[in-house]
């Protein structure tokens, strides 16, 4: 008998929401899926597969911290002086206040379970098996990249020889005896696994309809692999995969008049992969994105003056950072001049927003950076201008002298509060100049300050003598 690691508890409404996509998902909702059902029936595998999507949506993953904690750790966000006590350590980079997310391994175990058994269980067609495997490989690659970029350096930015990534598990832990205490794989080993998963995912998803953007799909898989190659500094590969993502994409960069309403649309018109929440899946007033960023409730983080200063007067993205007193006159007095982040404004339900994990604009900026790094300024300029002209800005006639910095600045403007800024500075090996509103917080020097790597929970290090803590903690 397999252990309770495989005993899956599912909220019926969440499962029904996921099942609405097409006929392959039409199974009866299960309140509890035991080990025998999970590994011996198509219905059970589908339940575990759906849980793999649900695992992305919690507070410590894309439901909150992966999306916005890095902006506070970097230079895009500052603590609201009138805060609730949340997000006070991140703006000053206090020790232990990193992005986090080490507890994601239970979700990875579910993904490993699906990959082990989806080919053998009864009740699925061959097309269903191919699609489920492709989507699950995408989710595992996303989970491991989101872990390794938080807890490890990038392959070409190793500091003082510290090349530890994260614990790598590709088989499900099904019994207590199988729960071995292993050490962290190297960063390159983790990246190799991510690449392998995404190449297999692309092969599978090229054969089936991926139901973009709320399920993994071919364009999203190419886009994620281009992101991974960008972090890996494999510029030609990043260009190739970004090009394939753009060619496979059902969406394009939104025009200027669509930007203000882009994040309240369902789905976001630029999303290649988006986490879809329902009204029954609210994370609640304490941890929802809208709670942290808007006057709806706690409003703990403000966009920094330094971020806002990067938007010229003609930039339509100014509308994504409106005055709080204008939109919430009953909650914010006219004397309050603070602007807020309107990308997550409880547009699905109270304290509930969909989360765009991969947008087509990111893909163009990925390709622009890779082109510039490889010396093709003309192609890089064309991609950069694809974003600029659709944000109300004039196209650049020629590449500026500091072209890479200009592209990263555009990424800062375009992808703020979507999980990129902290990681962009870290993967480039750049220092982090903290906003003036953080007070005496010093500039973080890459290679010197230990905060560039998140702290592994001490309880995990204590339980596993083979688990190496990051330097300095």
Secondary structure, 3 states (H helix, E strand, C coil): CCCHHHCEECCHHHHHHHHCCCHHHCCCCCCEECHHHHHHEHHHHHHHHHHHHHHHHCCCCCCCHHHHHHHHHCCCEEECCCCCCCCCCHHHCCCCCCCCCHHHHHHHHHHHHHHHHCCCCECCCHHHHHHHHHHHHHHHHHHHHHHHHHHCCCCCCCECCECECCCCCCCCCCCHHHCCCCCCCEHHHHHHHHHHHHHHHHHHHCCCCCCCCCCCCHHHHHHHHHHHHHHHCCHHHHHHHHHHHHHHCCCCCCCHHHCCCCCCCCCCCCEEEEECCCHHHCCCCCCCHHHHHCCCCCCCEEECHHHHCCCCCCCHHHHHCCEHHHHCCCCCCCCCCCECCCCCCCCCECCECCEEEEEHHHHHHHHHHHHHHCCCHHHHHHHHHHHHHCCCCCCCCCCCCCHHHHHHHHHHHHHCCCCCHHHHHHHHCCCECCCHHHCCCCCECCCCCHHHCCCCCHHHHHHCCCCCCCCCC
